[in-house]
Amino acid sequence: MSFTRTLRAVGGAVVAGALLFGTAPVASADQIRHDQWPLRSFGADDIWKVSTGKGVTVAVIDDPVDGSHRDLKGNVLPGKSFFSGGTADHPYGDREHGTAMASLIAGHGHGPGGSDGVKGLAPDAKILPVGIDLGDADEGSDSSGETMSYAEPLRYAVDHGATVVNMSFMTDDVEPSAAEQAAVDYARKNDVLVVAGSGNSGVSSPRNPAVARGVLTVGAVDIDLKVWKFSNYGPHIKLLAPGLHIRSAGVETPYRLANGTSDSTAYVSAAAALLRSKFPDLTAGQIANRLVKTAGLPDDMKGKKLPDPHYGYGFIRPSKALTANIPAGSKNGPLPALSDGSSKASGNGKDAQQATENDKGMSTGVIIGIVGGVVGLLVVVLIVVLVVKKKNGRNGPPPGGPGGFGGPGGSGGFVPHPPNSGYQQQPSAPGAYPSAPPTQSPGQ
């Protein structure tokens, strides 16, 4: 992997002051909080009566995070910077993408009762900042800079207590490297949910890490429940979340406004933190299952086969995910099962390679023993077949007609369900995200 891009297009109004979305009087004492329309749409005040994400650590693999920001102070752990050295709880120059993501996940606001500034969807969660080099160009220019593989940072996050990992970036690679896929497998083996953004080009071209096997991939939806036209799509999309006109914490200025699947990814990570706090016994896949089973769709998506390339299973509804009666389901939920070889990938790439070489170097004695055992087994099977055939010749065919007991297929067979049938849900009523007049056109 040679280049990494953030998944956020900063609007022209990157400001420290107020920016009014509508013309109605603002009831909130703080304009920045009022601008956070997703919190109102989610019904955050009611959500926080059920869960605030307390006790959960969310790793943000991104630019280092400004842990001294007044809306984040106390919620940011030291972490580690993989490109500048030291901890990652202070900004690197004016790079602020990681700070923005952290604030959407675990910002707590400031002022009386935390009523001012930016508040995250999981305000009591902790952020583990894992610094990587996302380049020093403004995200709106879609420029890129050289960076490293995310394999080691992801392993660090897993080994240092994160149960949710947010990756709001993409690379120029169309698939993960062997080491990166092994790191994702390692996270899953350790019951960590990895969430990644789809990208902001409005195309179906796959991009890493969104297409890594086992990642929960997120696209962006606007305030009218429609997929954002610049949200990348494809069969790997699982969920949508708000991604337009998103207010968050900054570094150069205290607050900023932007569009992108970066923001929607952060909201899904925050929702996962809420669930992991309330349901500590559920696996990462079962947490994803609750998000998928309670996701909503606009009316014009009724009857569509899911997951849809643009909508996935729908947009998240955290309140319902926290309160609905949802069976736990399989440990993998909507995520693919780990392959048989994943245990060999649980270490770093070098370890996985060594394991493969060790397999190739199987001793001759072991091989001879296996061959002898197989021959012996074949002899036993042949004897059993002859005995059964002789018995059937005396007693006639079994009841139930062709196919044995119970007719064709036998009573012990089963009819397989079509792929993903367990994840089809009913579309929600329109208006789950109340509309608000935008102040800028998407993509600016």
C-alpha positions in Angstrom: 0.0 0.0 0.0 1.5 3.3 -1.0 -1.1 6.0 -0.5 -3.9 6.8 1.9 -6.8 9.3 1.6 -9.2 10.6 4.2 -12.9 10.1 3.4 -14.0 13.6 4.2 -14.7 16.6 2.0 -14.4 19.8 4.1 -17.0 22.5 3.2 -16.2 26.1 2.6 -17.5 26.9 6.1 -14.7 25.5 8.3 -15.5 27.9 11.1 -15.2 28.5 14.8 -18.5 30.5 15.0 -22.1 29.8 14.2 -23.6 28.6 11.0 -27.4 28.4 10.9 -28.9 25.5 9.0 -32.5 26.8 9.0 -34.5 29.9 9.6 -36.4 28.8 12.6 -35.4 30.1 16.0 -32.7 28.1 17.6 -33.7 26.7 21.0 -30.3 25.4 21.9 -28.0 27.7 23.8 -25.1 26.6 21.6 -25.2 26.9 17.8 -22.6 24.2 17.3 -24.7 21.6 19.1 -27.7 22.7 17.2 -25.8 22.0 14.0 -25.4 18.4 15.0 -28.6 17.2 13.2 -27.7 13.5 13.4 -28.0 13.6 17.2 -31.6 14.9 17.0 -32.4 12.4 14.3 -31.1 9.5 16.3 -33.0 10.6 19.3 -29.7 10.8 21.2 -31.2 12.1 24.5 -33.3 9.0 24.8 -30.4 6.8 23.6 -28.2 8.1 26.4 -30.7 6.9 29.0 -30.0 3.4 27.8 -26.3 3.5 26.9 -23.5 6.1 26.7 -20.7 3.7 25.6 -19.2 3.6 29.1 -16.5 1.0 29.5 -15.8 0.6 25.8 -12.6 1.6 24.0 -12.8 2.7 20.3 -9.6 2.8 18.4 -9.3 5.6 15.8 -6.7 4.7 13.3 -6.2 8.1 11.7 -4.3 11.3 12.2 -3.3 11.8 15.9 -6.1 13.1 18.1 -6.1 16.4 20.0 -6.8 15.1 23.5 -6.7 18.6 24.9 -9.7 19.8 22.9 -12.3 21.0 25.4 -15.0 18.6 23.9 -12.7 15.6 24.1 -10.5 16.2 27.2 -10.5 13.1 29.5 -11.8 10.8 26.8 -8.6 10.3 24.9 -6.0 7.7 25.9 -2.3 8.2 25.0 -2.3 5.7 22.2 0.6 5.5 19.7 1.8 7.3 16.6 3.2 5.0 14.0 4.7 7.8 11.9 5.8 10.6 14.2 6.7 8.5 17.3 5.5 8.8 20.8 1.8 9.0 21.8 -1.0 10.0 19.5 -3.1 12.1 21.9 -1.9 15.4 20.6 -2.3 16.8 17.0 0.4 16.5 14.4 0.7 20.0 13.0 -2.7 21.1 11.7 -3.9 17.6 10.7 -7.4 17.3 12.3 -9.2 14.4 10.6 -8.6 12.1 13.6 -9.8 14.7 16.0 -13.0 15.1 14.0 -13.7 11.4 14.0 -12.9 11.1 17.7 -15.4 13.9 18.5 -18.2 12.2 16.6 -17.7 9.0 18.5 -16.9 10.2 22.0 -17.1 13.9 22.3 -18.7 15.1 25.5 -19.2 18.8 24.8 -18.4 21.4 27.4 -20.1 24.0 29.5 -23.0 23.5 31.9 -24.1 19.8 31.6 -21.9 19.5 28.5 -24.6 21.3 26.5 -22.2 23.3 24.3 -19.8 22.2 21.6 -19.7 18.8 19.8 -21.0 15.7 21.5 -20.4 12.2 20.2 -23.0 9.5 19.9 -21.1 7.5 22.6 -20.0 10.3 24.9 -18.6 8.0 27.7 -16.6 5.8 25.4 -12.8 6.1 25.4 -10.8 6.9 22.3 -7.5 5.0 21.6 -5.7 7.1 19.1 -3.5 5.2 16.7 -1.6 7.7 14.5 -0.9 6.9 10.8 0.2 9.3 8.1 -2.9 10.4 6.1 -0.9 13.2 4.4 -0.8 16.9 5.0 -3.1 18.0 2.1 -6.5 19.4 2.8 -9.1 16.6 2.5 -11.2 18.6 0.1 -8.5 18.4 -2.5 -8.5 14.6 -2.5 -4.7 14.6 -2.5 -2.7 11.8 -1.0 0.6 11.2 0.7 2.8 8.3 1.3 1.9 6.2 4.3 2.4 2.7 5.8 0.3 -0.4 6.0 -2.4 -0.4 8.5 -1.6 -4.0 9.6 0.6 -3.1 12.6 -1.6 -0.2 13.8 -4.6 -2.5 13.7 -2.8 -5.2 15.7 -1.8 -2.5 18.2 -5.4 -1.4 18.6 -6.5 -5.0 19.3 -3.7 -5.6 21.7 -4.4 -2.4 23.7 -8.0 -3.0 24.6 -10.1 -1.7 21.7 -13.3 -3.6 21.0 -14.3 -1.4 18.1 -11.9 0.0 15.5 -12.7 3.0 13.3 -10.9 3.3 9.9 -12.1 6.4 8.1 -9.7 6.3 5.2 -9.0 4.5 2.0 -6.0 3.5 0.0 -5.1 3.3 -3.7 -5.1 -0.5 -3.4 -8.0 -2.4 -4.7 -7.5 -5.1 -2.0 -5.7 -5.5 1.3 -2.2 -6.9 1.4 -1.7 -10.3 3.0 -0.5 -8.7 6.2 -3.5 -6.3 6.3 -6.0 -9.1 5.8 -4.2 -11.1 8.5 -4.6 -8.2 10.8 -8.3 -7.9 10.1 -8.6 -11.7 10.8 -6.6 -11.2 14.0 -9.0 -8.5 15.1 -12.0 -10.8 14.5 -10.3 -13.7 16.3 -10.0 -11.4 19.3 -13.7 -10.3 19.1 -13.0 -6.8 17.8 -15.4 -5.1 15.3 -13.6 -3.3 12.5 -15.5 -0.5 10.8 -14.3 1.2 7.5 -15.7 3.8 5.2 -16.5 3.1 1.5 -15.0 6.3 0.0 -16.3 9.5 -1.6 -15.9 9.1 -5.3 -19.4 7.8 -6.1 -18.0 4.7 -7.9 -18.1 1.0 -7.4 -14.4 0.5 -7.7 -13.3 -1.4 -4.7 -10.8 0.2 -2.3 -8.9 -1.1 0.7 -9.7 -1.3 3.6 -13.4 -1.2 2.8 -13.2 -4.4 0.8 -11.1 -6.3 3.4 -12.9 -9.6 4.3 -14.7 -9.2 7.6 -14.8 -5.4 7.8 -18.2 -3.7 8.4 -18.2 -1.3 5.5 -20.2 2.0 5.7 -21.6 4.4 3.1 -23.2 7.9 3.7 -26.8 8.9 3.7 -28.2 12.5 3.5 -30.9 14.0 5.7 -33.6 12.7 3.4 -32.6 9.1 3.8 -31.0 8.9 0.3 -27.6 7.6 -0.4 -25.2 10.5 -0.9 -24.3 10.7 -4.6 -20.6 10.6 -3.8 -20.8 7.6 -1.5 -19.0 4.6 -3.1 -21.0 1.5 -3.5 -20.8 -2.2 -4.2 -21.6 -5.7 -2.7 -19.3 -5.0 0.3 -21.6 -2.2 1.6 -23.3 -3.2 4.9 -24.7 0.0 6.5 -25.3 3.7 6.0 -25.2 6.6 8.4 -25.3 10.4 8.3 -22.5 11.8 6.2 -23.6 15.3 5.0 -23.3 18.7 6.8 -21.5 17.1 9.8 -20.2 19.4 12.5 -17.2 18.1 14.4 -14.1 19.2 16.4 -11.1 20.7 14.7 -7.5 21.7 15.3 -6.9 24.8 13.3 -10.3 26.1 14.4 -12.4 24.6 17.2 -15.1 23.3 14.9 -15.5 22.3 11.3 -18.3 21.3 8.8 -17.8 18.6 6.3 -19.3 15.8 4.1 -18.0 12.2 3.7 -18.2 8.6 4.5 -15.5 9.3 7.2 -18.3 10.8 9.3 -20.8 8.1 8.6 -18.2 5.5 9.6 -17.6 7.3 12.9 -21.3 7.2 13.7 -21.5 3.5 13.0 -18.4 2.9 15.3 -20.1 5.0 18.0 -23.4 3.0 17.6 -21.3 -0.2 18.0 -19.8 1.2 21.2 -23.2 1.9 22.6 -24.2 -1.7 21.9 -20.9 -3.2 23.2 -21.5 -1.3 26.5 -25.1 -2.6 26.9 -24.5 -6.1 25.6 -21.0 -7.0 26.8 -21.6 -10.7 26.2 -22.4 -10.4 22.5 -19.6 -11.1 19.9 -18.5 -8.5 17.4 -20.5 -10.2 14.7 -23.6 -10.3 16.9 -23.2 -6.5 17.5 -23.1 -6.1 13.7 -26.2 -8.3 13.6 -28.2 -5.9 15.8 -27.2 -3.0 13.7 -28.2 -4.8 10.5 -31.4 -6.3 11.8 -32.7 -2.9 13.0 -31.5 -0.8 10.0 -34.0 1.2 8.1 -34.8 1.9 4.4 -36.8 4.5 2.6 -40.2 3.5 1.1 -38.9 3.2 -2.4 -36.6 0.4 -1.3 -39.4 -1.9 -0.3 -39.0 -5.4 -1.7 -35.4 -4.9 -2.7 -33.0 -7.8 -2.3 -30.6 -7.0 0.5 -27.8 -6.2 0.9 -28.3 -3.6 -1.8 -25.1 -2.4 -3.5 -26.0 1.2 -2.6 -28.0 0.8 0.6 -26.5 -2.3 2.1 -29.0 -3.4 4.7 -30.1 0.2 5.4 -29.2 3.2 7.6 -28.5 2.7 11.3 -31.1 3.2 14.0 -29.2 3.1 17.2 -32.2 3.4 19.5 -33.9 0.4 18.0 -30.7 -1.6 18.0 -30.4 -1.0 21.7 -34.0 -1.8 22.6 -35.4 -4.3 20.1 -35.8 -8.0 20.9 -33.2 -9.4 18.6 -31.9 -13.0 18.9 -28.2 -13.1 19.3 -27.7 -15.2 16.2 -24.5 -16.7 15.0 -21.2 -15.4 16.3 -20.3 -14.0 12.9 -23.6 -12.2 12.2 -23.6 -10.7 8.7 -19.8 -10.9 8.5 -18.2 -13.9 6.6 -16.9 -16.7 8.7 -13.2 -16.8 9.2 -11.5 -19.2 6.9 -9.8 -22.4 8.1 -6.5 -20.8 7.5 -7.2 -17.8 9.6 -5.6 -19.2 12.7 -2.3 -19.2 10.8 -2.9 -15.5 10.0 -3.3 -14.7 13.7 0.3 -13.6 14.0 2.0 -11.1 11.8 2.7 -11.7 8.1 6.1 -13.3 8.8 4.5 -15.7 11.2 1.8 -16.7 8.7 4.5 -17.3 6.0 6.5 -19.4 8.4 3.4 -21.5 9.3 2.9 -22.2 5.6 6.5 -23.2 5.1 6.3 -25.5 8.1 3.3 -27.2 6.6 5.2 -27.7 3.4 8.0 -29.3 5.4 5.9 -32.1 6.9 8.1 -35.1 7.7 8.2 -38.2 5.6 7.2 -40.3 8.6 4.0 -38.4 9.2 3.1 -38.7 5.5 3.7 -42.5 5.6 1.5 -42.8 8.7 -1.3 -40.8 7.1 -1.2 -43.0 3.9 -1.3 -46.2 6.0 -4.3 -44.9 7.9 -6.2 -44.0 4.8 -5.6 -47.5 3.3 -6.8 -49.2 6.5 -10.0 -47.0 6.5 -10.8 -47.9 2.9 -10.6 -51.6 3.8 -13.1 -51.1 6.7 -15.5 -49.1 4.5 -15.4 -51.8 1.8 -16.4 -54.5 4.3 -19.3 -52.4 5.7 -20.6 -51.8 2.2 -20.6 -55.5 1.3 -22.4 -56.4 4.6 -25.1 -53.7 4.0 -25.6 -54.8 0.4 -26.1 -58.3 1.5 -28.6 -57.2 4.2 -30.6 -55.1 1.7 -30.8 -58.0 -0.7 -32.6 -60.0 2.1 -34.9 -57.2 3.4 -35.7 -55.1 0.3 -35.4 -51.3 0.0 -36.0 -48.9 2.9 -39.5 -47.2 3.2 -40.1 -43.8 1.9 -39.4 -44.4 -1.8 -36.4 -43.2 -3.7 -33.8 -41.4 -1.6 -34.2 -43.5 1.5 -36.1 -42.8 4.6 -38.7 -40.0 4.3 -38.6 -39.9 0.5 -36.2 -37.9 -1.6 -33.5 -36.3 0.5 -34.5 -38.2 3.6 -36.1 -36.8 6.7 -32.7 -35.7 8.0 -32.1 -33.3 5.1 -32.8 -29.5 5.0 -33.6 -26.8 2.5 -30.9 -24.2 2.5 -31.9 -20.6 2.9 -31.0 -18.2 0.1 -27.8 -16.1 0.8 -28.4 -13.3 3.4 -32.0 -14.2 3.8 -31.6 -13.8 7.5 -30.8 -10.2 7.2 -33.8 -8.9 5.2 -35.7 -6.3 7.3 -38.8 -4.3 6.8 -38.2 -0.7 5.5 -38.8 2.0 8.0 -41.2 4.8 7.6 -39.8 7.9 6.0 -38.6 10.7 8.1 -36.4 8.9 10.6 -33.8 11.5 9.9 -35.7 14.9 10.0 -35.0 17.1 7.0 -33.1 20.3 7.5 -32.2 22.9 4.8 -28.5 22.4 3.8 -26.2 25.3 3.6 -23.9 24.0 1.0 -24.0 21.6 -2.0 -22.5 18.1 -1.4 -18.9 17.7 -2.3 -17.8 21.3 -1.8 
